[in-house]
C-alpha cells in the first residue's frame, strides 16, 4: 500500500469521503483515514445519524398513517402489527448499502481507504493507529481534518446506550418505551422522539429554553410545537434536567425550572440525551502540529486553512452549521483550493431541515435576525390548507413564509413547515444563490397541482397579490 500522497484526509464522514472523492476526480493521489470501530466509512451521518434516523422516520410515519388514516382513504385491512426487529433491520440494510457504496466510489476515483485513528505527528506526516495495535506512517503535501462531531454529554448523567441513550442508542432500542423523556428540544431530539411516539411511546421533551428549535424562525417554531402537541408529544419548556436515578424497573428524572424554582421528578423507562454536538478534535496531535482551536474545541480556519501550513479543516470540526451537506460543500471547496482552483461556501444559504411529519425547512434569515439587524423587509405567507395538492392528500398542516428586502425585493429568507418541506426548500436555495427577487419566484410557472405552488403563492404575497388564499 502506498504511503505517500498529495492529500491525506483524516475522517471518513460526509466531509472526509467527499473531500477524498473530489481530490481523486482532480487527479490528486489521496488517502482517507477512518477510525470508526464498525469499520465503515460514512461517519456519523451514514452510520448512526442522518441515514438510519430517516429510515426509522419513514417507516414509523407509514405505520402511523396505516394506523390512523387508511380507513378514511377507503383502505380497509385487519391485523396491523408492529414488527420492530424488521423495522430496525431495514434501517441497518439502508446503512449497509450506502456505506458499501462509498467503498465503490473510492475504487472508482482511486482513493485509498485506510481504517484506523489518524494522528498528525509532524509536518506532512500522519500516523494511523490501527485496532490491532500496529501503526502505519503516511506522508502528504496537504492534510485535511474532517473528524466531525460527537454527542454533547449532559453533566451528571451517564449515557449507557441502554436506558439512558444518545441519538446512537435511540436508533436501536429493542422495544418501544412506555415513556421516553427527550432532553433537548432541538432537531435530533424531536426527530427521534417523533419516531418512538408514532410507534406507541409517550414522549416528553424537556427543553432549557422557552422555545423549541432555537435558531429557526420563531413563528415556525410555535406552529411546529402546536402540531407536535396535537400529535401527542408533551413539552416542559424552560426546564433543565439535573439528574437521572436508575431504579430496577424505571428511571426517575429530576428537573427544575431553568430560572429557578421548585424541582420535580418524572418517572420514565428511557431517557434520550440530545442537547447538541461538539467538535471531535481530540487525539489528533493538533497541539504538536500548531493547529489552533477556540474555547469550544472548534478548529480555527480562514477559508479552510488552519494556523498550520499545509493543514486544512472542514465540516463539523470547524465553525458553521453542523450539517452533513455543509460538510460536503466544505470538502469540495477545500480540495479545489488545494488544487489551485476557486473554492467557496455561502454559509448564509445552507438549508436546515427537520425530517419530522410535517417537515420543517429553512434557508436564509429569520424574521428575528432581520429585525435585530435593522433590515426593512416584506413578508408573504401561504397556508398549505389552501394548496390543492395538500387538500387532496388530507395533509394540510403548515405554511410557507417568504421574507424579501423592502426596497430591492431580494429574497432574504424562506421558512416552510409542511409535508415535503425539505424538498421544496431546494428551489429557494437555487433562487437565492442567483440573487432572486420574490417576483422572480412569483412569476415562474409551477406545476399544478403540487405543493411547490405554495412557495409561489407565498412569493406572490410579498407584493400582496396571492391568488389562491
Secondary structure, 3 states (H helix, E strand, C coil): CCCEEEEEEECCCHHHHHHHHHHHHCCCCEEEEECCCCCCCCHHHHHHCHHHHHHHHHHHHHHHHHHHCCHHHCCCCCCCCCCHHHHHHHHHHHHHHHHHHHHHHHHHCCEEEEECEEEEEECCEEEEECCCCCEEEEEEEEEEECCCEEECCCCCCCCCCCCEECCCHHHCCCCCCCEEEEECCCHHHHHHHHHHHHCCCEEEEEECCCCCCCCCCHHHHHHHHHHHHHHCCEEEECEEEEEEEECCCCEEEEEEECCCCCEEEEEECEEEECCCEEECCCCCCHHHHCCCECCCCCECCECCECCCCCEEECHHHECCCCCHHHHHHHHHHHHHHHCCCCCCCCHHHCCEEECCCCEEEEEECCHHHHHHHCCCEEEEEEEHHHCHHHHHCCCCCCEEEEEEECCCCEEEEEEEEECCHHHHHHHHHHHHHCCCEHHHHHCCCCCCCCCHHHHHHHHHHHCCCCCCC
